[in-house]
């Protein structure tokens, strides 16, 4: 009942955004952080990745030496002059992943808060760039809005520009952000579905968000600690969502935290 009521109140992003462009200095700084992080990660192989996912029989592509003899013999019986790709090997195929980033935009999006948001958007966008991977972005304050759906294409630069144009709000309804993100993540058919909540967890509007955290199979909390924050609530949300809590004091803490989350 709670989720239904909150989904009905979800804001239309196009009506919400301010007509004016974000502060040029703030936007420039955020984009600079995004560019640095976007090129730090080594591109993932779109077809296969050793050590992850389930084993599958695939044509030889100069990676695996684990030959599937039965399937290779079947293939060679049909090929008088075999080629390398007629050899069938066993490789671990990378699984599709879906993630939703839930960003707390209550209060003023300035200073280190903008840097942390920029680093998180950029790092997740870079990591979830493989074939079939999906990334959604939800912003919340006393209300919530889907900034990017799982199926919508958008660059980190575009996502940051949109985030910075959302008017600053004072109240923080963590539960609202969780409910909208949970509904968005449920639309994905990906095998691994992860939620990352970026917030100071100073919840001061709406019902207790702990009940909503329980609905997630993999909810991680990046707790902003550069100002006022609620460590006990952040810890509870991560525990109930079967995830981890990582304090982030500056934007430099974000990439190592996400590396641990996404590699788990």
C-alpha positions as CSV (number, residue, x, y, z in Angstrom):
1,X,0.0,0.0,0.0
2,X,2.9,2.3,0.8
3,X,4.6,1.8,-2.5
4,X,1.4,2.3,-4.4
5,X,0.8,5.7,-2.7
6,X,4.3,6.8,-3.2
7,X,4.4,5.8,-6.9
8,X,1.3,7.8,-7.5
9,X,3.0,10.9,-6.1
10,X,6.2,10.5,-8.1
11,X,7.2,13.7,-9.8
12,X,7.3,14.2,-13.6
13,X,10.9,15.1,-14.2
14,X,10.2,17.4,-17.2
15,X,7.9,19.6,-15.1
16,X,10.4,19.6,-12.2
17,X,13.6,20.8,-13.8
18,X,14.6,24.5,-13.5
19,X,14.7,26.4,-16.8
20,X,18.1,27.9,-15.9
21,X,21.3,26.1,-16.4
22,X,23.2,24.9,-13.3
23,X,26.0,27.1,-11.9
24,X,28.8,27.0,-14.6
25,X,31.6,26.5,-12.1
26,X,29.7,23.7,-10.3
27,X,28.8,22.0,-13.6
28,X,32.4,22.3,-14.9
29,X,33.8,20.7,-11.7
30,X,31.3,17.8,-11.8
31,X,32.0,17.1,-15.5
32,X,35.8,17.1,-14.9
33,X,35.4,14.5,-12.2
34,X,33.1,12.4,-14.4
35,X,35.6,12.5,-17.3
36,X,38.5,11.3,-15.1
37,X,36.5,8.4,-13.6
38,X,34.9,7.4,-16.9
39,X,38.3,6.6,-18.5
40,X,39.9,4.9,-15.4
41,X,38.2,1.6,-15.8
42,X,39.3,-1.1,-18.3
43,X,36.5,-1.9,-20.8
44,X,34.8,-5.2,-20.1
45,X,34.7,-7.8,-22.8
46,X,31.2,-7.7,-24.2
47,X,31.1,-11.4,-25.0
48,X,32.9,-13.1,-22.2
49,X,34.9,-12.5,-19.0
50,X,37.0,-15.1,-17.3
51,X,36.1,-16.0,-13.7
52,X,32.6,-14.7,-13.7
53,X,29.2,-16.0,-14.7
54,X,28.1,-19.5,-15.8
55,X,30.1,-21.8,-18.1
56,X,29.0,-22.0,-21.7
57,X,30.2,-23.7,-24.9
58,X,31.2,-21.0,-27.4
59,X,33.4,-20.9,-30.6
60,X,37.1,-20.5,-29.9
61,X,38.1,-16.8,-29.7
62,X,41.8,-17.1,-28.6
63,X,40.9,-16.9,-24.8
64,X,40.0,-20.3,-23.4
65,X,42.0,-23.6,-23.8
66,X,39.2,-25.7,-22.2
67,X,38.0,-27.6,-25.2
68,X,34.5,-29.0,-25.3
69,X,35.4,-32.3,-27.1
70,X,31.9,-33.6,-27.8
71,X,30.7,-30.3,-29.4
72,X,34.0,-29.8,-31.3
73,X,33.7,-33.3,-32.8
74,X,30.2,-32.6,-33.9
75,X,31.3,-29.4,-35.5
76,X,34.4,-30.9,-37.2
77,X,32.3,-33.7,-38.7
78,X,30.4,-31.1,-40.7
79,X,33.5,-29.1,-41.8
80,X,35.9,-30.8,-44.3
81,X,38.3,-27.9,-43.8
82,X,37.9,-26.7,-40.2
83,X,38.8,-23.2,-39.0
84,X,39.8,-22.0,-35.6
85,X,36.3,-21.0,-34.7
86,X,35.0,-24.5,-35.4
87,X,36.7,-25.6,-32.1
88,X,34.2,-25.2,-29.3
89,X,35.5,-24.2,-25.9
90,X,34.1,-23.7,-22.4
91,X,34.1,-20.1,-21.2
92,X,32.5,-18.3,-18.3
93,X,30.1,-15.8,-19.8
94,X,29.5,-12.5,-18.1
95,X,26.0,-12.1,-16.7
96,X,23.8,-9.2,-17.5
97,X,23.7,-6.7,-14.7
98,X,21.2,-4.0,-13.8
99,X,21.8,-1.3,-11.2
100,X,19.8,1.7,-10.0
101,X,21.6,4.6,-8.4
102,X,19.4,6.4,-5.8
103,X,20.7,9.9,-5.2
104,X,19.7,12.2,-2.3
105,X,19.3,15.7,-3.7
106,X,17.7,17.2,-0.7
107,X,19.3,20.4,0.5
108,X,21.9,22.2,-1.6
109,X,23.7,20.3,-4.4
110,X,27.0,22.1,-3.9
111,X,30.5,21.5,-2.7
112,X,31.6,18.0,-1.9
113,X,28.0,16.7,-2.3
114,X,28.2,17.5,-6.0
115,X,31.6,16.0,-6.3
116,X,30.5,12.7,-4.7
117,X,27.4,12.6,-6.9
118,X,29.5,13.2,-10.0
119,X,32.0,10.5,-9.0
120,X,29.2,8.0,-8.4
121,X,27.3,8.6,-11.6
122,X,30.5,8.4,-13.7
123,X,32.0,5.3,-12.0
124,X,28.7,3.4,-12.3
125,X,28.2,4.5,-15.9
126,X,31.7,3.3,-16.8
127,X,31.4,0.0,-15.1
128,X,27.9,-0.8,-16.5
129,X,28.9,-0.3,-20.1
130,X,28.9,-4.0,-21.1
131,X,26.5,-5.5,-23.6
132,X,23.2,-6.0,-21.9
133,X,24.1,-4.0,-18.7
134,X,21.5,-1.5,-17.5
135,X,21.7,1.6,-15.3
136,X,18.8,3.7,-13.9
137,X,19.1,6.9,-11.9
138,X,16.5,8.0,-9.3
139,X,16.7,11.3,-7.5
140,X,14.8,11.9,-4.3
141,X,14.1,14.6,-1.6
142,X,10.6,14.9,-0.1
143,X,9.5,13.4,-3.4
144,X,11.3,11.3,-6.0
145,X,11.7,11.2,-9.8
146,X,13.3,8.8,-12.3
147,X,16.1,10.7,-14.0
148,X,17.0,7.8,-16.2
149,X,15.1,4.6,-16.7
150,X,16.9,1.2,-17.2
151,X,16.2,1.2,-20.9
152,X,16.9,4.8,-21.7
153,X,20.3,5.8,-23.1
154,X,22.1,8.7,-21.5
155,X,25.7,9.8,-21.0
156,X,27.2,10.6,-17.6
157,X,27.4,14.3,-18.7
158,X,23.6,14.3,-19.5
159,X,22.8,12.7,-16.2
160,X,24.9,15.1,-14.2
161,X,23.4,18.1,-16.0
162,X,19.9,16.9,-15.1
163,X,20.7,16.2,-11.5
164,X,22.2,19.7,-11.1
165,X,19.0,21.3,-12.6
166,X,16.7,19.7,-9.9
167,X,15.7,22.5,-7.5
168,X,17.2,22.1,-4.0
169,X,14.8,20.8,-1.5
170,X,15.0,20.7,2.3
171,X,13.2,17.5,3.4
172,X,14.6,14.0,2.9
173,X,12.2,11.0,2.3
174,X,14.5,8.1,2.0
175,X,11.6,5.6,1.7
176,X,10.2,7.4,-1.3
177,X,13.5,7.1,-3.2
178,X,13.7,3.4,-2.3
179,X,10.1,2.7,-3.4
180,X,10.6,4.3,-6.8
181,X,14.0,2.6,-7.3
182,X,12.6,-0.8,-6.3
183,X,9.8,-0.5,-8.9
184,X,12.3,0.5,-11.6
185,X,14.7,-2.4,-10.8
186,X,11.8,-4.9,-10.9
187,X,11.4,-4.1,-14.6
188,X,14.7,-5.7,-15.4
189,X,15.2,-9.3,-16.4
190,X,18.9,-9.1,-15.6
191,X,20.3,-11.9,-13.5
192,X,22.1,-9.5,-11.0
193,X,20.1,-6.5,-9.9
194,X,21.8,-4.0,-7.5
195,X,20.7,-0.8,-5.9
196,X,23.1,1.8,-4.6
197,X,21.8,4.5,-2.3
198,X,23.8,7.7,-2.0
199,X,22.6,9.7,1.0
200,X,23.5,11.2,4.3
201,X,20.5,9.2,5.7
202,X,19.1,12.1,7.6
203,X,15.5,11.0,7.0
204,X,13.0,13.6,8.1
205,X,9.9,13.0,5.9
206,X,7.6,10.1,5.3
207,X,7.5,6.7,7.0
208,X,10.4,4.6,8.2
209,X,12.4,3.5,5.2
210,X,13.6,0.3,6.8
211,X,10.5,-1.7,5.7
212,X,11.2,-0.7,2.1
213,X,14.9,-1.7,2.4
214,X,13.8,-5.3,3.2
215,X,12.4,-5.6,-0.3
216,X,15.8,-5.4,-2.0
217,X,18.0,-8.4,-2.6
218,X,21.1,-6.3,-3.0
219,X,21.0,-2.7,-1.6
220,X,24.2,-0.9,-0.8
221,X,24.5,2.4,1.0
222,X,27.2,5.0,0.3
223,X,26.8,7.2,3.3
224,X,27.9,10.8,2.8
225,X,29.8,11.8,6.0
226,X,31.1,15.2,5.0
227,X,28.3,16.8,7.0
228,X,25.4,15.8,9.2
229,X,24.6,12.1,8.7
230,X,22.7,9.2,10.4
231,X,25.1,6.2,10.7
232,X,22.6,3.9,12.5
233,X,19.9,4.3,9.8
234,X,22.4,3.9,7.0
235,X,23.7,0.7,8.6
236,X,20.2,-0.6,9.1
237,X,19.2,0.0,5.5
238,X,22.3,-1.8,4.2
239,X,21.8,-4.7,6.5
240,X,18.1,-5.1,5.8
241,X,18.8,-4.8,2.0
242,X,21.4,-7.6,2.2
243,X,24.1,-5.1,1.2
244,X,27.0,-3.1,2.6
245,X,27.5,0.3,4.2
246,X,30.4,2.4,3.0
247,X,31.1,5.8,4.4
248,X,32.2,8.3,1.8
249,X,33.8,11.5,3.0
250,X,35.1,12.8,-0.3
251,X,34.6,12.0,-4.0
252,X,37.8,10.0,-3.9
253,X,36.2,7.4,-1.7
254,X,33.5,6.6,-4.3
255,X,35.4,4.5,-6.9
256,X,37.1,2.1,-4.4
257,X,33.7,1.6,-2.7
258,X,31.9,0.8,-6.0
259,X,34.7,-1.5,-7.0
260,X,34.1,-3.6,-3.9
261,X,30.3,-3.5,-4.4
262,X,30.3,-4.5,-8.0
263,X,33.0,-7.1,-7.7
264,X,31.1,-8.9,-4.9
